[in-house]
Amino acid sequence: MDDSKQVYELGFWSAVFASVFSVAYDILQLAEWFGLMGSGGGPENDSTWYGLVVLLVPSLFLGISFVVMMGSVHRHAPADRKIWSQTGLVFAIMYSTLICMNYFVQLTLVAPALYRGDVSDSVRPFLFNVFNSFTYSVDLLGYSFMSLSTLFAAFAFMGPGLEKKVRWFLIANGLIMPFIALQTFYHPLIWGASMWAITLPGATISLAVLFRRKLREL
C-alpha cells in the first residue's frame, strides 16, 4: 500500500505539473501567433529572444514532468499490460532527452546571443528557424516520440469510465504524430499538429484525476 501511495502521489503531481506547463505553453504560443511577442505573428515567423524564453521554459519543464508521469503510468499498469506502458515510457524518455537538450541549448546559447544581437558562426547552426533548421527538426522528432509514447501507453488503460477517457485522449495525442513529423515537407500540417493543444492537456488532466482517485481508494 505504501508503494502504491508513492506511485499515485508522484503520478498525480507530475500529471498536474505536465498539465500546467502544457496549458501555459498553449496560451503563450497563441500570444506569439497573434504577434504579441515581436515575432510578427503566425506560425512561420521565428521567435525573438524573448519569445524563445517564455515559450521554452514551460516546454523544458513539461519534458521533465511528462517522463516522470509516464513512469507512474508504467507502475500503475496491470502486469498483462506493462509491455504497452513500458514501450510508452521508453518513447517518453527519448522525447524528454531530445527536447530538454534542444531547449537548454536555445535558452543558454541562442537566446542570449539574440538578446545581444551578436549571432556568431558558432551559434548560427543552432538557430530555431521554423520549418528550416536542424533544431526545429529535432523538436519535431522529440514530439513525434511523445505522440508514440501516449499511443502505446493508451493500451495500458482498458477499464471503463475514467480509464476509457484517459485511453482516448492518449490515443488522440498519438494519432497526430504524422502532422508533427512531416511538417518540414508540407508546412500546413502544423495546423493538424496544433490539436496537441487539446489532446495533451486532456490526457494529463485525465491522468491527474485518475491518480487522485486511486489515492483516495487506498
C-alpha positions, 0 to 999 in steps of 0.5 A: 500500500505504501508503494502504491501511495508513492506511485499515485502521489508522484503520478498525480503531481507530475500529471498536474505539473505536465498539465500546467506547463502544457496549458501555459505553453498553449496560451503563450504560443497563441500570444506569439501567433497573434504577434504579441511577442515581436515575432510578427505573428503566425506560425512561420515567423521565428521567435525573438529572444524573448519569445524563445524564453517564455515559450521554452521554459514551460516546454523544458519543464513539461519534458521533465514532468511528462517522463516522470508521469509516464513512469507512474503510468508504467507502475500503475499498469496491470502486469498483462499490460506493462509491455504497452506502458513500458514501450510508452515510457521508453518513447517518453524518455527519448522525447524528454532527452531530445527536447530538454537538450534542444531547449537548454541549448536555445535558452543558454546559447541562442537566446542570449546571443539574440538578446545581444544581437551578436549571432556568431558562426558558432551559434548560427547552426543552432538557430530555431528557424521554423520549418528550416533548421536542424533544431526545429527538426529535432523538436519535431522528432522529440514530439513525434516520440511523445505522440508514440509514447501516449499511443502505446501507453493508451493500451495500458488503460482498458477499464471503463469510465475514467480509464476509457477517457484517459485511453482516448485522449492518449490515443488522440495525442498519438494519432497526430504524430504524422502532422508533427513529423512531416511538417518540414515537407508540407508546412500546413500540417502544423495546423493538424499538429496544433490539436496537441493543444487539446489532446495533451492537456486532456490526457494529463488532466485525465491522468491527474484525476485518475491518480487522485482517485486511486489515492483516495481508494487506498 
